[in-house]
Amino acid sequence: MNVKTLGTAIVIPFLGGVFRSWIGFALGVVVAFSCIDASAAELASHAQTNVVQEVRFETARSHPDPFNDVTFDVVFTDPSGGKLRVPGFWAGGKVWKVRYASGVVGAHRFRSECSDTHDSGLHGIEGQVRVEPYRGANRLYLHGPIRVAADRRHFEHADGTPFLWLADTWWMGLCKRLHWPDEFESLTADRKAKGFNVIQIVAGLYPDQGPFDPRGANEAGFPWEKDYARIRPEYFDAADARIHYLVDQGLAPCIVGAWGYHLPWLGEARMKQHMRYLVARYGAMPVVWCVAGEVNLPYYLTPGFPNGGEKQAAAWTRVIRYTRSINAFGRPITTHPTGIPPLSARGVLKDAALLDFDMLQTGHGLREVLGPTIAALRTSLDANPPMPVVDGEVAYEALNGRIPADIPRLMCWACLLSGAAGHTYGANGIWQLNRRNAPYGNSPHGGNYGAIPWDEAMHLPGSAQVGLAKKLLESLHFEKFAPHAEWARLSTPSTDKWLVPYAAGIPNRLRVIYVPTGDAITVRGLEPGVRYAITRFDPVTGKCEKLGIAQGDAEGTWPVAPPQGWDHDWVVVLEAK
């Protein structure tokens, strides 16, 4: 990397490819940027739409504790005159940086603002970023970052292209127990191939462990100094490589700021600093913010556990409100609740205005989890204001060695056809990153969730099967669906009111019906005169079978059966001719 510094700052464009810098060799990481010459008097650079551009500044004055003593922002003005205040971040030593991205073509001017107005290296620096059309195929750049659609029920890209959320859970994916780059790249490639487009990942303050547990370190150590005096940029330099790689592969990071019970250890002021740092580092990227994981769960060894979550959630409410105030690029915000009722972020926070979408956690188990899951989903969908809903944690495959693939498959189909805007899958062994011959080990409460290693868990069948669901629904314009539970009944009534067909679609045009058992069904409410082509879909293999044409009888019904002798769930698709 050959950099000629002409002034106090340089512009660093983040590109689609990656290469190793000398910093990367030192840490064993890949850094996704290149550098060009720039002048302090007039910094200038070229970027592509929605691709992050980084501007580097260097202080001209001595600051003994820059992280705590200095506040640094850069105000960008787009070609139409709109202004955006973007927080900058301390990158270590005398270096500060700001990251910027825009979908608007043209010249974007900027001016830096520092709390120390006498620091000529940080205050009053002006320049511009010229944004040109993106020339690649990455959907997060080509169509733009994720946002809530106008119907307040679905997600879409910034240009209006529909986005069906399918996330995988890598809570501890930034720690060194998943080796960089080979293992991280291998897991990413597997998930990309299966159709995942979101990765839920925690920014260093992890679940299932106390503070500064060695299992949570990455190549550069921990995200904070052990007395929480200041953040450690070295940790996030190593984390950058992983997060940038996900985006480079078209997977949107859903960044969890911290697990909820870390807030009492840091304190509210420090946690706000933590979130400001994350927003400054990653907010220009096509990310989603889940500000806290299990926002209302106290630490496992707290006296009276699990009571006391309300006070913790109230403090997180203030942190989330602060995060919204600095969320310069408007990335969607949510938080993650515990698996104790009310099971939803909006139910825990009491202030739905803080959320762009609702996230659920509805329990780990077998078919008994289906009822609480669909009930919590419907409760959220019926609440005001309307917002997309995603179950962010339910029935991890192989948890405790007892949850088979058919359970996460059931949860995925039932949620998507009941009005969810997407779904999150999880596999034991991946969320906590068990290694062969070196499992994660015990939780603070003494138990553990099983020793299946991550590279074996990667091939558990449920991950491919939920990908098949996404692929089918995307091909049918899922974003136009509405749930219609009345469209199908089991031919033989069920004693379980939740173990019934789930249906959604577009009246007079399209119906998708998921049957969670191997039983026959009766399609109901078929419109007079509408003829439907029927396809039977295997949610395990993805194979389709054409069944001919259906038209309702005088009562608008039509019987459909699974293949003879079938003993697992199935799907039927009716498309109007």
PyMOL commands that set and color helices and strands:
alter all, ss='L'
color gray80, all
select helices_A, chain A and resi 22-27+66-69+139-142+182-194+214-216+233-248+260-266+268-282+309-326+345-349+352-354+367-382+399-401+406-416+454-457+461-475+478-480+485-487
alter helices_A, ss='H'
color red, helices_A
select strands_A, chain A and resi 9-13+43-48+53-58+72-77+83-87+89-92+95-100+106-114+126-132+146-148+155-157+162-163+165-169+198-202+252-259+288-293+333-334+358-363+389-394+422-425+482-483+488-490+502-506+510-515+521-523+532-537+544-550+558-560+570-576
alter strands_A, ss='S'
color yellow, strands_A
deselect
rebuild
show_as cartoon
